[in-house]
Amino acid sequence: MMTDKTNARLAARLTVCLELQQPPVAIGFSRSIPSGMVSHTGRVAAGCRFWEDATGAAFATSSEDHNLCAIGVYTHHLQESPAQQTDLLAALKIFGELGYVTPQDLASIPVLAVQQEYVLYSPLSSAPFAPEVVLLFVKASQSLILSEAAHQVDKQNAPAMGRPACAVVPQVINSGRAAMSLGCCGARAYLDVLAEDVAIFALPGAKLEAYVERIEVLAKANEVLSSFHALRRRDVESGKTPTVEESLLAMAE
């Protein structure tokens, strides 16, 4: 099991090598609130908002805390109240009328396989629990490195998911593999950190160290290769026809 120090070390490595603008967020599920953790205070319009709140504080949430987000309660397999069931049906009705979600789509939306009482959130750097999922708010260049790392660790490409954004959490937990979420219009309305040029990359906590090792190597490789390609572009556009070896030698000068 990860220790607090391990979480802090991995968070620091991710932040540095990816040049993250937001702290990595740890998510876990539990039947009880771990010692030292507090419950979330205040209301949120959607469960994905907890992701942003967790960039600065650790807290636990129950189904009641998610009661305004019927979709999130559904994907996270939390205990539904009658009001949430009514909201879910109303949401699905309007989604269907808009052609946004069809019955066939609904069957393919990931749902957490095991029901738990609490969802735990924290900055990864100070998480007092072993994260089941680590969320990163990333731009395209960072996603490139993450997708390359995920391919090497998981031996397959990470899926790029659309609506609902919260489905990326059960997708990663159920599969044990990384996934990218392009967000959804709801998440982009509720999260200030989810700007137009930002997506979400989710890593399974159980393999986090393996991902970080590959991410560090690939981040450095991408930095070197970017310089290499920039040099070759400059030389070719100036009329030169350098070989790869000549470009490598020019980089060393």
N, C-alpha and C positions, 0 to 999 in steps of 0.2 A: 504494500500500500504506500502511496505517495505521502511524504511528510510535508509539513508546511515549508520547510527549507527547500525541498525538491520543487514544490510548486513555484516558489519565489525564483529559484535558479532558472527553471524552464521559461517562466514568464519573461525574465530579463533577457535570456538568449533570443527568444522570439521577437521581442520588442526591438532589440539592437539589429539583428540580421535582416529583419523585414522592414525596419524603420517605421514601425506602427505608430499611428497617430492616436489610437485609443488602446487602453490596456486590454489584454486578453481576458475573457470572461469564462469562469468555470461554472458548470451546471451539474447538479447531481440530484438524485431522487432518494427519498428515505421514508421509512414508516414512522419516524420520530424526528424531532428537531435536535440536532447534535448539541452537546454541551457547549455553551459559550456563544451560540448563534441566537439572534433575535428575530422576531417576526417582522415582516415588512409592514410599514405604516403608511397610511394614505391609500387612495384609490387610483387605479390605472384603467385606461379605456381598453387596453389590450395586453395580453400576457407578454407579448414581445417587448413591451416597454420595460419589463424587468431586466432585459438584457442591458439596456442603457443605464438603468439605475445601478446595476451590478458592476459597472466600470469604476464606481467609487465607494461601494459599501457591500458588506456581506449580510445576507438575510435569508430567511426561510419564508415560503409562501404555501398556503393551503388552497384547496379548491375554492374556498370562499373569496380569497384574494383575487382569483381569476374570474369572478362571477360575471363580469361585464364582457368576457371574451369566450363566447360559446365555442368558437372554432378552436381556440387554444386548449380549452378543457377537453375537447374531442381528441385532438392530436396527441395530447399528453396523457390521455386515458385517466383523467381525474374524475372523482365522483361527481356526477351531474346532479344538479337540482332540477326540479320541475321547470323553474323559470329559465334555466340554461337550455334545457331540452326544447322549450318553446322558442327561444332565441335562435337556436341552431336550425330548427325547421324553417323559421322565418328567413334566416340568412340564406339557406339553401334554396328557398323558393325564389328569392330575388336574384340569386346567382344564376338559377336556371332560366329565369325569364330574360336575363341579359345575355344568355349564352356563355356566361363566364365559367360555370362548372356544370358539366353534364353528369347524369347518373354513372356513366362509365368512368369519368374522372374521379368521382367520389370514392369508388372502390380502390383506386390506385394511390390515394393519399396515405402516407405513412401514419400509423398510430402506434404509440408505445405499447409493447406487448404485455407488460406487467403493470398493474395499477399500484401506485404508491400514494401515501398520504400527503407528502410534502415535496415541493420542488425547492432546491437549494441554489442560491446564486451568490457569486463573490468575484472580486477581481482574482484572477489566477494567482497573482503574486502573494496574496494573503489568505487563500482559500483554506479553511480549517477542515476540509474533507477531500477525499480523492475524487476528482472530477470525472464524470462519465462522458461529458462533452466539453470541449473548449471552443469558444466562439471567437473569431477574429474579424474585425471590421477592416476590409481591405479594398485597395484599388486594383486596376487591371494588372499592373506590373507586379504587384505582390501576389495576385492570384496565379500568375504565370509560374512563379517559383513554387507556390503551394501545390499547384496541380502536378508539377513535375515530381515533387517530393511524394505526393500521394500515390502517383503511378508507380514509383519505385517501391514504396512500402506496401501498398495494397495489391500490386500487380495488376491494376486496372485503373482506368480513368475515373476520377471523381465525377459523379453526376452533377450537372448544373440544374438546380431545381427552381421552379417558379412558385406560384401561390399554392397553399399559404406558406409564408416564410417560416412559421413555427414548426412546420412539418420536417424541417431539416434536423431537429433534435431527435425525434423518433427514428428518422432515417439512419442517422449515424449510430444510435444505440442498437437498433435492431440488426443492422448490417455489420457493425464493428469496423466500418470503413469511413473514410472522409467523404464529405459532400460539400458542395457549394450551393448557397441560396442567392438567387438574384433578387430576393425580397418579394414583396407583393405591394399593391397600392396601399393596403392598410398599414403595413409595417412602415412604409415610407411616410405615411401621414403621422404616425405615432412616435417615431424615433428621430430625434434631431440629428443623431450621428449617422443615420442612413441617408446620406446625401446622394444626389443623382449619379455620382461617379464612384459610389461605394457599394460593395456587396458583402456577403457574409460567408466566411469559410469555416466549416465546423470539423473538428478533429476528435476522434474517439480518445478519451482520456487514458484508456488502458495501454495505448501504443504511443502516447505523446512523446516520450523520450526518443523513440525511433524516428518519428516525424521531425523532431527538432534537429536531430543529427543530420538528416538529409537536407533539411531546409537550410542549415548553415552552409553546408558544402555547395548547394545549388545557388544560394544567394551570392556567394563569392565567385562561383563560375560564371554566373550571369553578368556580374560586374566586369570581370575580365573580358568576356566575350563581347559585351556591349562596346567596350573600348576598341576591341579588335575590329568589329564591324564598322564603327564610326570612322576609324582610320582608313579602312579600305574604301568606304564611300567617298571620303574626302579625296583620296588618291585617284580613284577611278573618275570622279567628276572633274578632276583637274587634268585628265588626259592620260594618266598612267595606267599600266596593266600589271600590277604587282602580283607575284605568286603568293601563296599562303605563307611560305617560308619568309619571303621578303617583308610581308606585313608583320609577321611575328618578330623579326629582327628590328623593324622600325618601332614596334611597341617597347622594346627593351632599351631604346636609346634615351 
